[in-house]
Amino acid sequence: MPRAFFIFMAKDPAVLFYTSDFLSGTFTMDNEQVGKYIRLLCLQHQKGKLSEKDMLSICKAYDNEIWDKFKVEDGLYYNERMFNETIRRQKFSESRRNNAKSPKKESTSEAYAKHMETETETENRTITINENINIDFEWFWNDYDKKVGDKQKLKKKWNKLTDIERQNAMNYIDLYKQSVPDKQFRKNPETFLNNKSWNDEIINRSITPIHKLSYAEREANALRSL
């Protein structure tokens, strides 16, 4: 009698993790918050979208600094970057499997080698582009917190700025948001970039001024805590 064999597909144990992006995105968090955040990312990678119970099992209580990193859809929480990187990894793994099954004259190892060559070239091109940008557009997009306009067009404008202009823009944003806390009254991102509004004087309308670390100060603190 033939024996039945069951094959269980193990969950992918890995995902691309961009350390520079992670450090930039967690500047305002303390070490405890960073620990909770990275655990939530790991749990999402292994489990998929998270329930509120999952979130609270790690955070213990609502923490807007952490929870703002997650979108909510049908009552489930997920970090968009982790979601996209997981999908990207799955597609890459699937393409490797398809290459191995491809009925070409070349050997499986040759097909795999060529595929890896292409993937490596793509990764190298992406890394080279990112290395020329001292502050990724995503951090401006998330920090400015008025997500209107053509994102790809805005990204091109951001990438055309000099390193100093991007740094000055990030330093300016926190003070600008304190001055104009209601985002509907802030300039649209395109206007902000076109006019290089970080050169404008801040008119502080707050009754009680609150000191918040600048982008540069947050970066320095993050590096000191490594």
Secondary structure, DSSP 4 states (H G I P E B T S, - for coil): -PPP-----PPP------HHHHHHHTTTS-HHHHHHHHHHHHHHHHH-SB-HHHHHHHHSS--HHHHTTSEEETTEEE-HHHHHHHHHHHHHHHHHHHHHH---SS-HHHHHHHHHHHHHHHHHHHHHHHHT-SS-HHHHHHHH----S-HHHHHHHHHHS-HHHHHHHHHHHHHHHHHS-SGGGSPPHHHHHHTTGGGSPP----SS------HHHHHHHHHHT-
